[in-house]
């Protein structure tokens, strides 16, 4: 059976961020993920996580100046220093929050994965230039992650929601992971983005899950990114397919609820 993690950046937003951990636990989740929580401070987030008894399975590395339109830094020429500083902060968080989960000082078993966003290089940047910066940054990143016992992920994102995003298709992401050549770099396969960009999700799962390179899954309804029980995705079928393929990782529920979060969790009860 799939294991679902609530994405606290999009779900339970009726409450302040630090109160969402307890709300997710009360709603029946055993794990959570979030995009960005750095402004709340590591100690406060760790306390909220510890009090809830939940496991944190994923967080994003800092993605640059979001208000100015940046959506990640890893493939942006000229932003290498900012990328590396943000990576260091994310790894600090992953190391500290992972220790809360497994109860072993320095243990890696409970460390959350860190999603490293590629970003939108801009029309004036060639694909080759962005690719070279991306590979160099990821090579640096995995060296740092390996030393901490943390695994990084890269995620193809659809260009309707993020025009100009560098990483858009599963094959592209898997080729990059193969080229970097580290088990500490995996693909984050979001079925919402994959449906919009590629479709044919059953075949996409059958193609990529057996490679062992998919380290985290996410899901949301298509096309509105609401609960996964509406729209184009057949959640029950896709989750059965994951079981048949032997996927044992987490599935992040990364969607914007139609209304109050708890009122839309009927889909979760089926699993």
C-alpha positions in Angstrom: 0.0 0.0 0.0 1.3 3.5 -0.8 2.5 5.7 2.1 1.2 9.3 1.8 2.9 12.4 3.1 1.1 15.7 3.5 2.7 18.7 1.8 2.4 21.4 4.5 3.2 24.2 2.0 0.0 23.6 0.2 -2.2 21.7 2.6 -3.7 22.7 6.0 -3.0 26.4 5.1 -6.1 27.4 7.2 -3.5 27.3 10.0 -0.1 28.9 10.7 2.7 26.8 9.3 3.9 25.5 12.7 0.4 24.3 13.5 0.1 22.2 10.4 2.2 19.4 11.7 -0.3 18.5 14.4 -3.2 18.9 12.0 -1.6 16.5 9.5 -1.0 13.9 12.3 -4.6 14.3 13.5 -5.9 13.8 9.9 -4.1 10.4 9.7 -0.8 11.2 8.0 2.4 9.5 9.3 4.7 11.8 7.4 5.0 15.3 5.9 7.0 17.3 3.4 7.2 21.0 2.8 8.7 23.3 0.1 10.2 26.0 2.2 10.0 26.7 6.0 13.3 28.4 6.6 11.8 31.6 7.8 10.3 29.8 10.8 13.7 28.7 12.2 15.1 25.3 12.5 14.5 24.9 16.3 10.8 25.8 16.0 10.2 23.5 13.1 12.1 20.7 14.9 9.9 21.2 17.9 6.7 21.1 15.9 7.8 18.0 14.1 8.9 16.2 17.3 5.7 17.1 19.1 3.6 15.7 16.2 5.5 12.4 16.0 5.6 12.7 12.2 8.4 11.9 9.9 9.7 14.6 7.6 10.5 13.0 4.2 11.2 15.9 1.9 12.1 19.6 1.9 13.2 21.9 -0.8 16.6 23.7 -0.8 16.3 27.5 -1.0 15.2 28.5 -4.5 16.5 32.0 -4.7 14.5 35.2 -4.9 11.0 33.7 -5.4 9.3 37.2 -5.4 11.6 38.2 -8.3 10.6 35.1 -10.3 13.5 32.7 -9.4 12.4 29.1 -9.2 15.6 27.4 -8.2 19.3 28.1 -8.8 21.0 24.9 -9.8 20.9 25.6 -13.6 21.4 29.4 -13.4 24.8 30.7 -14.6 26.2 33.3 -12.2 24.2 32.1 -9.2 26.5 29.3 -8.2 27.6 30.9 -4.9 23.9 31.4 -3.8 23.1 27.9 -4.8 25.9 26.4 -2.7 25.0 28.6 0.3 21.4 27.5 0.1 22.4 23.9 -0.3 24.5 24.1 2.9 21.5 25.4 4.8 19.2 22.7 3.4 21.7 20.0 4.3 21.9 21.4 7.9 18.2 21.2 8.2 18.0 17.7 6.7 20.7 16.4 9.1 19.1 18.0 12.1 15.5 17.0 11.3 16.5 13.5 10.3 18.0 12.9 13.8 14.7 13.7 15.3 13.1 10.9 13.3 15.4 8.0 13.9 16.6 8.8 17.4 20.2 8.1 16.5 22.8 10.9 16.6 24.3 11.2 13.2 22.0 8.4 11.8 21.0 8.8 8.1 17.9 6.5 8.1 15.5 9.2 8.9 17.0 12.1 7.0 14.5 13.8 4.7 15.4 14.0 1.0 16.3 17.5 -0.3 14.8 18.6 -3.5 17.2 20.8 -5.5 15.2 23.0 -8.0 16.9 23.6 -11.4 15.3 27.0 -12.0 14.4 29.0 -15.1 17.7 30.1 -16.9 16.0 32.6 -19.2 15.8 32.9 -23.0 19.3 34.5 -23.2 21.0 31.5 -21.7 21.7 28.6 -24.0 20.7 25.1 -23.1 24.3 24.0 -23.2 25.4 26.7 -20.7 22.6 25.9 -18.3 23.3 22.2 -18.6 27.0 22.7 -17.8 26.2 24.8 -14.7 23.5 22.3 -13.6 25.9 19.3 -13.8 28.7 21.2 -12.0 26.3 22.3 -9.2 24.8 18.8 -8.9 28.3 17.2 -8.7 29.2 19.6 -5.9 25.9 19.0 -4.2 26.1 15.2 -4.2 29.6 15.4 -2.6 28.2 17.5 0.2 25.1 15.3 0.5 27.1 12.1 0.6 29.2 13.4 3.5 26.0 14.1 5.4 24.2 10.9 4.5 21.4 12.9 2.8 19.9 12.1 -0.6 19.0 14.8 -3.1 16.2 14.8 -5.7 15.6 16.6 -9.0 12.1 17.0 -10.3 10.7 17.6 -13.8 8.2 20.5 -13.6 5.6 21.4 -16.2 6.1 24.6 -18.2 2.4 25.6 -17.8 3.0 26.3 -14.1 6.6 27.3 -14.5 7.3 28.7 -18.0 11.0 28.3 -18.9 11.8 25.7 -16.2 14.9 23.8 -17.2 14.0 20.3 -16.2 10.7 19.2 -17.7 10.7 15.5 -18.7 11.4 12.2 -16.9 14.0 11.0 -19.5 15.9 14.3 -19.1 16.0 13.9 -15.3 17.1 10.3 -15.5 19.8 11.1 -18.0 21.2 13.7 -15.6 21.1 11.3 -12.6 23.0 8.7 -14.6 25.6 11.3 -15.7 26.2 12.6 -12.2 26.5 8.9 -11.1 25.7 9.1 -7.4 23.2 7.0 -5.4 22.7 10.2 -3.4 20.9 11.8 -6.4 17.5 10.5 -7.4 14.4 11.6 -9.4 11.4 13.1 -7.8 8.5 11.9 -10.0 5.4 14.1 -9.6 2.5 12.6 -11.5 0.7 16.0 -11.8 3.7 17.5 -13.7 4.3 14.2 -15.6 0.6 14.0 -16.8 0.7 17.6 -18.1 4.0 17.2 -19.9 4.0 13.6 -21.0 0.8 11.7 -20.2 0.5 7.9 -20.5 1.3 7.6 -16.8 1.0 3.8 -16.5 3.7 3.4 -19.1 5.8 6.2 -17.5 5.7 4.3 -14.2 6.5 1.0 -15.8 9.5 2.6 -17.6 11.0 4.5 -14.7 10.2 2.8 -11.4 12.1 -0.4 -12.1 15.3 1.7 -12.7 15.6 2.3 -8.9 16.3 6.0 -9.6 12.9 7.3 -8.5 13.3 8.3 -4.9 10.1 10.2 -4.2 6.7 10.4 -5.8 4.1 13.2 -5.6 0.5 13.5 -6.8 -2.3 16.0 -7.3 -5.4 16.2 -9.4 -5.0 17.3 -13.0 -5.7 19.9 -14.4 -6.5 22.1 -11.3 -3.9 20.7 -8.8 -6.6 20.0 -6.3 -7.4 16.7 -4.5 -6.1 13.7 -6.4 -9.6 12.2 -6.5 -10.7 14.5 -9.4 -9.7 15.1 -12.9 -7.5 13.1 -15.3 -5.6 10.9 -12.8 -7.0 7.6 -11.7 -5.4 7.5 -8.3 -6.5 4.0 -7.3 -5.2 2.5 -10.5 -1.9 4.4 -10.3 -1.3 3.4 -6.7 -2.0 -0.2 -7.5 0.5 0.1 -10.3 3.1 1.4 -7.9 2.5 -1.6 -5.6 2.8 -4.0 -8.5 6.1 -2.3 -9.5 7.5 -2.7 -6.0 7.7 1.0 -5.1 8.2 1.4 -1.3 8.9 5.1 -1.0 6.6 7.9 0.0 4.0 9.6 -2.1 3.7 13.3 -1.3 0.2 14.8 -1.5 1.2 18.1 -3.0 -2.1 19.8 -3.9 -4.2 22.8 -3.2 -7.4 21.7 -1.4 -10.7 22.8 -2.9 -11.8 24.0 0.6 -10.8 23.2 4.1 -8.1 20.5 3.9 -9.8 18.0 6.2 -13.1 18.1 4.2 -11.3 16.9 1.1 -9.4 13.9 2.6 -11.9 11.2 1.5 -9.4 9.9 -1.0 -6.9 9.2 1.8 -9.4 6.9 3.7 -9.3 4.5 0.7 -5.7 3.7 1.4 
